[in-house]
Amino acid sequence: MEQVPPVSPSQSGRANKRKRECPDQFNSPTGVPGSPEETIPTGAACSLTSDMARILQNPHSSSSAVDLLDLYLCLWECYTIKSAGKIRLEEERRYLQNSQKWLAEENKKLQQCCNHQELLLWDRRQAFLSVHQGVLGTLQNSDRHSCQISELQ
């Protein structure tokens, strides 16, 4: 019978991260009831990074443990900086999207205003041309009429 390799819990091949307990949950049962190991403080009562900092300051810690913890703290600091940057960029993206939406609406309003002004201008040009043609026609007719009167006299 062929054995199938176990499927990795994540697509990257690495194990999924463990979920942290709720911060307001200070004790979680782990051992045999009544034993001193029955509860382990988690959340606000026991900070992982403060524990690591204490280990780093302890002169009796092994150098490999100190190196690993130091590396972890450096990675954690980088992660928090990147995370804060990502949040800032997301807020900036939202602000820019809102600005773009507002600008598009204002552009639409201005375009409608321009179209209205263009129609008014076209209408006034047509009226001007009509009056101009009427005045020219009247002047030409009056010149012919005055010429005819002067010829008759």
C-alpha positions in Angstrom: 0.0 0.0 0.0 1.4 3.4 -1.1 1.8 6.0 1.7 0.7 9.5 1.0 2.8 12.2 2.5 1.0 14.4 5.0 -0.5 17.5 3.5 1.0 20.7 4.8 -1.5 23.0 6.6 -0.5 26.0 4.5 0.2 26.4 0.8 3.7 27.6 1.4 4.7 24.3 3.0 5.2 25.9 6.4 3.0 25.2 9.4 0.4 27.8 10.2 1.0 30.2 13.0 -0.5 29.4 16.4 -3.4 31.6 17.4 -2.9 33.7 20.4 -5.4 33.5 23.3 -7.7 36.5 23.8 -5.9 39.3 25.7 -8.6 39.5 28.4 -8.2 35.7 29.1 -5.5 35.5 31.8 -5.5 31.9 32.6 -5.9 28.8 30.4 -6.1 25.3 31.9 -3.3 23.0 30.8 -2.5 20.4 33.4 -4.2 18.0 35.8 -6.8 19.8 37.9 -5.4 20.7 41.3 -1.7 20.6 40.2 0.5 23.7 40.3 0.8 23.6 36.5 -2.9 23.8 36.1 -3.0 27.3 34.7 -0.5 29.3 32.6 -0.9 33.1 32.5 -1.3 34.5 28.9 -2.2 37.8 27.4 -1.6 41.1 29.3 -0.3 39.3 32.4 2.6 37.6 30.6 4.1 39.4 27.6 6.3 37.3 25.3 8.6 40.1 24.3 9.1 41.2 28.0 10.0 37.6 28.8 12.4 37.5 25.9 14.0 40.7 27.1 14.5 39.3 30.5 16.2 36.2 29.0 18.5 38.4 26.9 19.5 40.3 30.1 20.1 37.2 32.1 23.9 36.5 32.0 23.4 32.7 32.6 21.4 32.2 29.3 23.2 30.2 26.6 24.6 32.2 23.7 22.5 30.3 21.1 19.3 31.0 23.0 20.3 34.7 23.3 21.1 34.8 19.6 17.8 33.3 18.6 15.9 35.6 20.9 17.8 38.6 19.6 17.0 37.6 16.0 13.4 37.1 16.9 13.2 40.5 18.5 14.8 42.1 15.5 12.3 40.3 13.2 9.5 41.4 15.4 10.6 45.0 15.3 10.8 44.9 11.5 7.4 43.3 11.3 5.8 46.0 13.5 7.5 48.7 11.5 6.3 47.2 8.2 2.8 46.6 9.6 2.6 50.3 10.7 3.8 51.3 7.2 1.2 49.1 5.6 -1.6 50.6 7.8 -0.4 54.1 6.9 -0.3 53.3 3.2 -3.8 51.8 3.4 -5.1 55.0 5.0 -3.4 57.1 2.4 -4.8 54.9 -0.4 -8.3 55.4 1.1 -7.8 59.1 1.3 -6.6 59.2 -2.3 -9.6 57.1 -3.5 -11.9 59.5 -1.7 -10.1 62.5 -3.3 -10.3 60.9 -6.7 -14.0 60.2 -6.3 -14.5 63.9 -5.2 -12.5 65.1 -8.2 -14.4 63.0 -10.6 -17.7 64.4 -9.3 -16.4 68.0 -9.5 -15.1 67.3 -13.0 -18.5 66.0 -14.0 -20.2 69.2 -12.6 -17.7 71.4 -14.4 -18.2 69.5 -17.6 -22.0 70.0 -17.3 -21.4 73.7 -16.6 -19.1 74.0 -19.7 -21.6 72.2 -21.9 -24.4 74.6 -20.7 -22.2 77.6 -21.3 -21.3 76.3 -24.8 -25.0 75.9 -25.6 -25.7 79.5 -24.4 -22.8 80.8 -26.5 -24.0 79.0 -29.6 -27.5 80.3 -29.1 -26.2 83.9 -28.7 -24.0 83.5 -31.7 -27.0 82.4 -33.7 -29.0 85.3 -32.4 -26.2 87.7 -33.3 -25.9 86.3 -36.8 -29.6 86.6 -37.3 -29.6 90.3 -36.1 -26.5 90.9 -38.2 -28.2 89.5 -41.3 -31.3 91.5 -40.6 -29.4 94.8 -40.2 -27.4 94.1 -43.4 -30.6 93.3 -45.3 -32.3 96.4 -44.0 -29.3 98.6 -44.9 -29.0 97.1 -48.4 -32.7 97.6 -48.9 -32.5 101.2 -47.6 -29.6 101.9 -50.0 -31.6 100.6 -53.0 -34.6 102.5 -51.9 -32.6 105.8 -51.4 -30.9 105.2 -54.8 -34.3 104.8 -56.4 -35.6 108.0 -54.7 -32.6 110.0 -55.9 -33.0 108.7 -59.4 -36.7 109.7 -59.4 -35.9 113.2 -58.3 
